[in-house]
């Protein structure tokens, strides 16, 4: 729907920003989503562009017309040939069609004055295409169908369905596969390095060792669960078709004998959406908010990964594959920076900000309807685009890292105090009531060696077998069942 502050005239072409550089050139794009990162956001174009919204609105209007014609109460009917021809209008929707819809809105075309209303422009576009079908003898009388296009509807009936059709496809066709790709990369890293020992850090301090594979498995598992929540929320998207105030008043006035709520439910479910039974003029959008929150859950997992990967690179636990000719720093030639993880972090943070704003904003409306959400919903595609960039950059980062087992083992060897947990636990098992205190006195705030531990073991009043058990402890070998835990990744 056209907003008071979003008039069609805003789309009028301006002068070239730089001589020889057209406004359509990615180098002239106002947003990096359509400029610098255009190659990464292209998968969303079929679902997030203005033309995609036109096509989705056309689909809703066409399918609604076909459903009306199928009612016994209405005086119109369509045979299978006519239905197929009508569906081809949106199935074969072209750039020429999109330009015609825009012309009908902003300039006027085909004998119609400018609508200054984007949904009305789609209605007139369908009239034009119906005339074409009459000329081809596909339908008998196009004007007889004019009154039934958009019959009894408010623009929001069309818009809420069109937006959800696009969001649902964008998530299922572009977002979910990108998340799954990162999750699979993490699972592959986990399995490949399941036995690679690594010093853990809690509170930033050396802690009980783990394996690199197990840590990647944690992220793979978390991401898989978060992805599941996205899939569920996307499947729960719900559409509304109930008129200007959600009461079916116009429909009921025209045909009181028709069960319009049942008609609406059948129609909306036919679009593969759930049905919103109670609404004002607007669909409450709690379903979209749930999806946005689920996507933030995915992003939070990956933000955590980005930060940890950055620190592992800083600690030299992870090396990075170099690219011939690539520059890491304009002044320090030796640099190989973790730019993919940094880029992912920035884009996912931006996405989360946008998603939180959207989730809060689209679920409110003054009384039965205000228009402030209309312009806001046009930015859903941008939020998804930042998600997509973040996912692809995280994937690039994972593809470029090389775990440095030598560095990991060297650091483990340099921090023998981490076996203190194992020592005091084994001594507790043997009934030593001062086990914790013995190890604390030896290690807390001090630099120790394995020889210091062995001296302690020699002074203990324990069986020789226990003494040998203690002396066999090493930081690199103290990883519990970390390698086995990798198998806990959900398939």
Order of alpha helices (4+ residues) and beta strands (2+ residues): alpha-alpha-alpha-alpha-alpha-alpha-alpha-alpha-alpha-beta-beta-alpha-beta-alpha-alpha-beta-alpha-beta-alpha-alpha-alpha-beta-alpha-alpha-alpha-alpha-alpha-alpha
